[in-house]
Amino acid sequence: MLVESPPEQRAETAPAPPNRRAIRVLGLLASVVLLVLVALASIAVGAKELSLEQVWHGLFADTGTYGDVVVADRLSRTVLGVLAGAALGLAGSVLQALTRNPLADPGLLGINAGASAAVVTAITFFGVTSLSGYVWFAFFGAAAVGALVWFLGGSRGATPVRLALAGTAISAALYGYLQAIMILDDAALGRMRFWTVGSLSSGSNSTITQVLPFILGGALLALALARPLNAMAMGDDTAKALGANLNRTRALSMLAATVLSGAATAACGPIVFVGLMVPHVVRSFTGPDQRWILPYAAILSPVVLLGADVVGRIVARPAELQVGIVTAVLGGPVFIFLVRRRRTAQL
């Protein structure tokens, strides 16, 4: 016997009318154009201002001049910002759909805490001082916590509430460990102070090469989960009636979110609010269909992250304000606004 879903739920997942679909496609194209413009601004703006002609020359006619070297350096930073922003946006979208909580982000399941705890452990007990070492420890810490949350959340019987509770408990324990180590070890405190703020200044070809396979793999997996996540949004009983495998979808969603946010955190440090704000804003004009939320989040999240990075370079010139500080300052008021909205809890 087929389970009939309420009219409003059927309407949310029904195919969009042709004109609405065309508007969404045009919106995606406009978002791509906006991303290109922000990326160009990210390359042009800094302690040394570059004209569009200099940016173009550095990108397509590099002759090794000082301006070309600056463009190459900022290009790596910009590419890292695009990758990390897309990863955080996709991870936040998947976690919000998985937990059915529009205020969820990678920090909810302890992934950021796991990465941070692994980095401070590497600094204090293993003497790791290079970014290349941080990346692997941070990624391992994020993956380990993701697996632990899945295990404590009930594994085969995992539910959104159990996963959120397990993530919150593990985050509290890990942040306690993190603070204890940093208080006892001045060297760890000094090195961690910069990493925990969140920054794109680590952008280099080496860093990009290390995290690129994980971000691409996690992005493909997240996009492939759009339809099962749509089914789960209708409720477990309806999702089962539609043929969705709940345990497999939850496990793969956890894997995708862990890989994406772990890679982004490993490369840039824990950057907050991007994975929270963008999916929620996107949902306000796309509706709850993950087939549109995920692509939009993957494009607009880098816009927000690169835009915050540009703002940080402008307000503190000739120095710069780290992007993690800017997103936190801007994200705080947005978070309060989201909490106060009447429909915040509805997904």
VENNORGI-V936423 format. One record per residue. N is the residue number from 1. RES is the residue in one letter. PHI is phi in whole degrees, -180 to 180 (NA if undefined). Layout:
BEGIN
n: [N & N]
res: [RES & RES]
phi: [PHI & PHI]
END
This chain:
BEGIN
n: [1 & 2 & 3 & 4 & 5 & 6 & 7 & 8 & 9 & 10 & 11 & 12 & 13 & 14 & 15 & 16 & 17 & 18 & 19 & 20 & 21 & 22 & 23 & 24 & 25 & 26 & 27 & 28 & 29 & 30 & 31 & 32 & 33 & 34 & 35 & 36 & 37 & 38 & 39 & 40 & 41 & 42 & 43 & 44 & 45 & 46 & 47 & 48 & 49 & 50 & 51 & 52 & 53 & 54 & 55 & 56 & 57 & 58 & 59 & 60 & 61 & 62 & 63 & 64 & 65 & 66 & 67 & 68 & 69 & 70 & 71 & 72 & 73 & 74 & 75 & 76 & 77 & 78 & 79 & 80 & 81 & 82 & 83 & 84 & 85 & 86 & 87 & 88 & 89 & 90 & 91 & 92 & 93 & 94 & 95 & 96 & 97 & 98 & 99 & 100 & 101 & 102 & 103 & 104 & 105 & 106 & 107 & 108 & 109 & 110 & 111 & 112 & 113 & 114 & 115 & 116 & 117 & 118 & 119 & 120 & 121 & 122 & 123 & 124 & 125 & 126 & 127 & 128 & 129 & 130 & 131 & 132 & 133 & 134 & 135 & 136 & 137 & 138 & 139 & 140 & 141 & 142 & 143 & 144 & 145 & 146 & 147 & 148 & 149 & 150 & 151 & 152 & 153 & 154 & 155 & 156 & 157 & 158 & 159 & 160 & 161 & 162 & 163 & 164 & 165 & 166 & 167 & 168 & 169 & 170 & 171 & 172 & 173 & 174 & 175 & 176 & 177 & 178 & 179 & 180 & 181 & 182 & 183 & 184 & 185 & 186 & 187 & 188 & 189 & 190 & 191 & 192 & 193 & 194 & 195 & 196 & 197 & 198 & 199 & 200 & 201 & 202 & 203 & 204 & 205 & 206 & 207 & 208 & 209 & 210 & 211 & 212 & 213 & 214 & 215 & 216 & 217 & 218 & 219 & 220 & 221 & 222 & 223 & 224 & 225 & 226 & 227 & 228 & 229 & 230 & 231 & 232 & 233 & 234 & 235 & 236 & 237 & 238 & 239 & 240 & 241 & 242 & 243 & 244 & 245 & 246 & 247 & 248 & 249 & 250 & 251 & 252 & 253 & 254 & 255 & 256 & 257 & 258 & 259 & 260 & 261 & 262 & 263 & 264 & 265 & 266 & 267 & 268 & 269 & 270 & 271 & 272 & 273 & 274 & 275 & 276 & 277 & 278 & 279 & 280 & 281 & 282 & 283 & 284 & 285 & 286 & 287 & 288 & 289 & 290 & 291 & 292 & 293 & 294 & 295 & 296 & 297 & 298 & 299 & 300 & 301 & 302 & 303 & 304 & 305 & 306 & 307 & 308 & 309 & 310 & 311 & 312 & 313 & 314 & 315 & 316 & 317 & 318 & 319 & 320 & 321 & 322 & 323 & 324 & 325 & 326 & 327 & 328 & 329 & 330 & 331 & 332 & 333 & 334 & 335 & 336 & 337 & 338 & 339 & 340 & 341 & 342 & 343 & 344 & 345 & 346 & 347]
res: [M & L & V & E & S & P & P & E & Q & R & A & E & T & A & P & A & P & P & N & R & R & A & I & R & V & L & G & L & L & A & S & V & V & L & L & V & L & V & A & L & A & S & I & A & V & G & A & K & E & L & S & L & E & Q & V & W & H & G & L & F & A & D & T & G & T & Y & G & D & V & V & V & A & D & R & L & S & R & T & V & L & G & V & L & A & G & A & A & L & G & L & A & G & S & V & L & Q & A & L & T & R & N & P & L & A & D & P & G & L & L & G & I & N & A & G & A & S & A & A & V & V & T & A & I & T & F & F & G & V & T & S & L & S & G & Y & V & W & F & A & F & F & G & A & A & A & V & G & A & L & V & W & F & L & G & G & S & R & G & A & T & P & V & R & L & A & L & A & G & T & A & I & S & A & A & L & Y & G & Y & L & Q & A & I & M & I & L & D & D & A & A & L & G & R & M & R & F & W & T & V & G & S & L & S & S & G & S & N & S & T & I & T & Q & V & L & P & F & I & L & G & G & A & L & L & A & L & A & L & A & R & P & L & N & A & M & A & M & G & D & D & T & A & K & A & L & G & A & N & L & N & R & T & R & A & L & S & M & L & A & A & T & V & L & S & G & A & A & T & A & A & C & G & P & I & V & F & V & G & L & M & V & P & H & V & V & R & S & F & T & G & P & D & Q & R & W & I & L & P & Y & A & A & I & L & S & P & V & V & L & L & G & A & D & V & V & G & R & I & V & A & R & P & A & E & L & Q & V & G & I & V & T & A & V & L & G & G & P & V & F & I & F & L & V & R & R & R & R & T & A & Q & L]
phi: [NA & -77 & -93 & -86 & -86 & -58 & -55 & -68 & -74 & -64 & -68 & -68 & -107 & -69 & -58 & -70 & -56 & -54 & -67 & -69 & -63 & -64 & -64 & -66 & -63 & -62 & -64 & -63 & -63 & -64 & -65 & -63 & -61 & -62 & -63 & -62 & -65 & -66 & -63 & -64 & -64 & -63 & -79 & -83 & -95 & 174 & -60 & -112 & -74 & -120 & -79 & -62 & -65 & -67 & -63 & -61 & -64 & -67 & -81 & -121 & -143 & -63 & -119 & 85 & -70 & -60 & -62 & -66 & -65 & -63 & -61 & -62 & -66 & -72 & -63 & -61 & -63 & -68 & -61 & -62 & -64 & -64 & -65 & -66 & -63 & -62 & -64 & -67 & -64 & -67 & -62 & -63 & -63 & -64 & -68 & -66 & -72 & -65 & -91 & 55 & -131 & -68 & -104 & -81 & -149 & -56 & -69 & -63 & -97 & 80 & -68 & -63 & -64 & -63 & -64 & -64 & -64 & -67 & -67 & -67 & -66 & -62 & -69 & -78 & -103 & -117 & 67 & -74 & -125 & -98 & -63 & -61 & -75 & -58 & -57 & -72 & -65 & -63 & -66 & -63 & -63 & -64 & -67 & -64 & -68 & -59 & -66 & -66 & -62 & -63 & -68 & -71 & -75 & 114 & 49 & -65 & -105 & -64 & -128 & -55 & -67 & -62 & -64 & -65 & -65 & -63 & -64 & -65 & -65 & -67 & -59 & -61 & -65 & -69 & -69 & -64 & -62 & -61 & -66 & -63 & -64 & -69 & -72 & -81 & -124 & -64 & -65 & -63 & -62 & -64 & -76 & -76 & -57 & -77 & -67 & -71 & -71 & 95 & -152 & -98 & -68 & -80 & -59 & -154 & -61 & -65 & -63 & -62 & -62 & -70 & -95 & -57 & -60 & -69 & -68 & -64 & -63 & -65 & -66 & -62 & -65 & -62 & -64 & -70 & -89 & -58 & -66 & -59 & -68 & -62 & -65 & -66 & -65 & -82 & 111 & -61 & -64 & -66 & -62 & -65 & -64 & -85 & 93 & -78 & -92 & -65 & -64 & -66 & -64 & -67 & -64 & -68 & -65 & -61 & -63 & -62 & -65 & -66 & -64 & -67 & -71 & -64 & -65 & -65 & -68 & -62 & -82 & -120 & 87 & -74 & -98 & -97 & 77 & -64 & -70 & -92 & -70 & -63 & -59 & -67 & -65 & -59 & -62 & -69 & -120 & -102 & 84 & -86 & -74 & -66 & -65 & -106 & -60 & -63 & -62 & -61 & -64 & -66 & -94 & -81 & -63 & -62 & -61 & -65 & -67 & -67 & -62 & -65 & -66 & -64 & -60 & -62 & -76 & -77 & -72 & -115 & -57 & -86 & -83 & -148 & -97 & -61 & -62 & -63 & -70 & -63 & -65 & -68 & -66 & -76 & -75 & -58 & -60 & -64 & -61 & -61 & -63 & -65 & -64 & -82 & -70 & -66 & -99 & -59 & -77 & -90 & -125]
END
